[in-house]
Amino acid sequence: MWAAIYVAFASFLCIGDFTYAKWDTTSHLTAISWGHVSFTKDMVTLLLPKSKTNVTAKGTHIPMAAMNDAICPRVALIKLFTAYPSPSNSSIFARGYAFSYKFGIIFTRDWFIDNI
């Protein structure tokens, strides 16, 4: 949850950009997944594959500078990726544990709002 909040805040994402209505074998083509995140020493870059303003699904790269403070999205994603290693086509955010999407436990808008 915290990684989702830090990334959404730092990259000005709408709630629909980082929550999922469903997750299946093709969801990674239009929703952010592990494969859409890249790290460098000074930043993390998120590829937003599709959004309301990018309906052609060509993708938008969103760079987020490393702040190395309590709300740094780079640090939050490194902690998330270290704690829950997953394949590149899996959902980046999950409810409770990695691969929860395989069991129909999706990081939905309603769940996010209810738990905020």
C-alpha positions as CSV (number, residue, x, y, z in Angstrom):
1,M,0.0,0.0,0.0
2,W,2.7,2.5,1.0
3,A,4.7,1.9,-2.2
4,A,1.5,2.5,-4.3
5,I,0.9,5.8,-2.4
6,Y,4.5,7.1,-2.8
7,V,4.6,6.2,-6.5
8,A,1.2,7.6,-7.2
9,F,2.0,10.9,-5.4
10,A,5.5,11.3,-7.0
11,S,4.2,10.6,-10.5
12,F,0.8,12.3,-10.3
13,L,-1.1,9.1,-11.1
14,C,-4.9,8.9,-11.1
15,I,-6.3,6.1,-8.9
16,G,-7.2,4.1,-12.0
17,D,-3.6,4.2,-13.2
18,F,-2.3,2.1,-10.2
19,T,-5.3,0.0,-9.2
20,Y,-6.7,-2.9,-11.2
21,A,-10.3,-3.9,-12.1
22,K,-9.0,-7.4,-13.1
23,W,-5.7,-9.1,-13.8
24,D,-5.2,-11.8,-16.5
25,T,-2.5,-12.9,-18.9
26,T,-2.7,-9.8,-21.0
27,S,-3.2,-7.1,-18.3
28,H,0.4,-6.2,-18.3
29,L,0.0,-4.8,-21.8
30,T,-2.3,-2.0,-20.5
31,A,-1.7,-1.8,-16.7
32,I,1.5,-1.1,-14.8
33,S,3.4,-4.3,-14.0
34,W,6.8,-5.2,-12.7
35,G,8.3,-5.0,-16.1
36,H,7.3,-1.3,-16.4
37,V,9.7,-0.2,-13.7
38,S,13.4,0.5,-14.2
39,F,16.0,1.6,-11.7
40,T,19.1,3.7,-12.0
41,K,21.3,5.1,-9.3
42,D,19.5,8.4,-9.2
43,M,15.9,7.6,-10.2
44,V,13.2,5.1,-10.9
45,T,11.3,5.3,-14.1
46,L,7.7,4.0,-14.5
47,L,6.3,3.2,-17.9
48,L,2.6,3.9,-17.8
49,P,1.4,1.7,-20.7
50,K,-2.0,3.2,-21.1
51,S,-4.1,5.9,-19.4
52,K,-7.1,8.2,-20.2
53,T,-4.8,10.7,-21.9
54,N,-2.7,8.0,-23.7
55,V,-5.4,5.8,-25.2
56,T,-3.2,4.6,-28.0
57,A,-1.2,2.6,-25.5
58,K,2.2,3.8,-26.7
59,G,3.2,4.4,-23.2
60,T,4.4,7.3,-21.2
61,H,7.7,7.2,-19.2
62,I,7.5,8.9,-15.8
63,P,10.8,9.6,-14.2
64,M,10.9,9.9,-10.4
65,A,14.1,11.2,-8.8
66,A,15.6,9.4,-5.9
67,M,15.0,11.5,-2.8
68,N,16.3,8.9,-0.3
69,D,13.9,10.2,2.4
70,A,10.8,8.7,4.2
71,I,8.6,9.0,1.1
72,C,11.0,8.2,-1.7
73,P,9.2,6.2,-4.4
74,R,12.5,4.6,-5.5
75,V,13.3,3.3,-2.0
76,A,9.7,2.1,-1.6
77,L,9.8,0.2,-4.9
78,I,13.2,-1.4,-4.1
79,K,11.8,-2.6,-0.8
80,L,8.7,-3.9,-2.6
81,F,10.7,-5.7,-5.3
82,T,13.1,-7.2,-2.7
83,A,10.3,-8.4,-0.4
84,Y,8.1,-9.8,-3.2
85,P,10.1,-10.8,-6.2
86,S,7.7,-11.5,-9.1
87,P,7.8,-12.0,-12.9
88,S,7.8,-8.9,-15.1
89,N,4.2,-9.5,-16.3
90,S,2.7,-9.6,-12.8
91,S,0.9,-6.7,-11.2
92,I,3.2,-4.3,-9.4
93,F,0.8,-3.7,-6.5
94,A,-0.9,-6.5,-4.6
95,R,-3.1,-7.0,-1.6
96,G,-1.1,-8.6,1.1
97,Y,1.4,-10.8,-0.8
98,A,3.0,-11.4,-4.2
99,F,0.9,-13.3,-6.8
100,S,-2.3,-12.4,-5.0
101,Y,-3.7,-11.5,-8.4
102,K,-3.5,-15.2,-9.4
103,F,-6.1,-16.0,-6.7
104,G,-8.4,-13.2,-7.7
105,I,-7.2,-10.9,-4.9
106,I,-6.7,-7.7,-6.9
107,F,-5.4,-4.3,-5.8
108,T,-8.7,-2.6,-6.7
109,R,-9.9,0.9,-6.4
110,D,-12.5,0.0,-3.8
111,W,-10.0,-2.0,-1.7
112,F,-7.5,0.9,-1.8
113,I,-10.1,3.5,-0.8
114,D,-11.5,1.3,2.0
115,N,-8.0,0.8,3.4
116,I,-6.9,4.4,3.2
